[in-house]
Amino acid sequence: MTRSIVVVGGALLSGGRLLATRRSAPPELAGRWELPGGKVEPGETPERALVRELREELGVTAEPVERVPGEWPLKPGYVLRVWTVRLLAGTPEPLEDHDELRWLTPDEIWDVDWLDQDVAAVKAVLAVPAAWRRF
């Protein structure tokens, strides 16, 4: 049995809003929205990978708080896992592979064109109402 490559996503919550990031690359994903994050490198825990990816992509220091229940298939051989994340330092900026950020309230979540694979993950984040009140 082959193991899937884990991709981590961060549900960065602040003031009752979720941070969405718009892809600028690769071309087939450009203009679509996603939860920030990326691939877990060999020897990294998913939580450490998420901290690293948020620093690289957004220029922030963040702390994974709780794993969102579920796991979502991406392209063959890849799987997405999501954590709620607390912002510790910095102001998010689109630094790597993104060209826009938006803080969305639960009522605005579906105002952006999410990547297909992120839709189920975002629905799972919405299903954890306690997390929204904590941040």
N, C-alpha and C positions, 0 to 999 in steps of 0.2 A: 504494500500500500504506500503510495507516495504522499508525502506531507505537503499541504498547501503552504504557499508563501503568505505570511500574514501582513496585511496592510492595516495600519491603525488610523483611526479618525478621531478627532477631538471635537466634542460638543462643548465648545467654549461658551459658557453661560455667564451673563452679567446683567444685573438689573432687570431680570425677567426677559432677557433677549438672548437669542442664539446667533453666533457669528457664522455667516455664510461667506465662502470665498469663490470668486469667479475665475475659472481656468483661462489662461492665455495660451497655454501649450499643453500637450501637442495639438496640432491643428484639428484633429477629429474630436477633441474635447473642448476646444476654445469656445468661450461664451456660455458654457454651462456652469452650474453652481455645485459646490461640494462642501463637505466638512473638511477642514484642513487636516493634514497628516501625511503619512507615507509608509514606505516599506520598512519592515523590521529587518535590520542587518544581522548577519551571523554573529552570535554571541551577545546580542542585545535582548533585553526583556522588552515586551511590547510597551510597557510604561516608559522605559528609558528612551525607546525609539520615538514615542509620542512627544516627550519633552524636547528631544533633539529636533524633530521635524517642525515643531511649532516655533522653535528658536530660528531655524533656517528659513522657514516660509514666511513668518510673520514678525520676527525680531522681538519676541516676547519670552519671558520666563513664566512657565505655567506648571501646574501640578495636576496630574490625573487624580481624580477623586473616586470614581466608581465606574465599574464596567457596566455598560448598557446591555441588558439581556439580548442575546441573539448573535448571529454571525451570518454575513451575507456574501454570497459568491460574487466575485468580480470576473475578470477574464479567466479562462481555464487555468487552474493551478494557483489561483489567488483567492484569498478570502478577506473580507473586511470585518474588523472588530472595532467597536467604538467605546470611548470612555467619556464621562462628563469631566470637564476640566475647569479648574479655577485659575484665573489670571493672577499672577503674583507680582509681576513687574513689566513695565513697558506698555506701549500703545500699539496694537496690531497694525501692521502695514503690509501691503502686498509686495513681498520681496522676490519670491521665486515661483514661477509658473502660474502666477495669478495677477490680474490687473484691476480688481475691484473687491472691496469687502462691504458687507452690509450686516448690521445688527438687526435681527428680525424678531418681532414679538410673535407669540403663538398665532395671532390672527394674520400675520404677514408671511408666515412660513411658506405658503404655496404661491406667493407673488413672484418667486424666482423660478427659473427653469433648472431644477436639480438634475444632476446626472442620474440616469436610470437606477444604477446600483446604490445610490445614496438615498433614494426615496424611502425604501423600507427602513433604513437606519434612522432617518429623520423621524419617521413615524414612531419608531421604538423610543427615541429620545422624548418625543411628545407624550408618550405613555408613562413617563416617570415624573409625575407632577411634583413630587417632593423635591426633586433635583432643581426644578425651576425656582422654588421658593428659597433654596439655600444660598443662591448666588446673587 
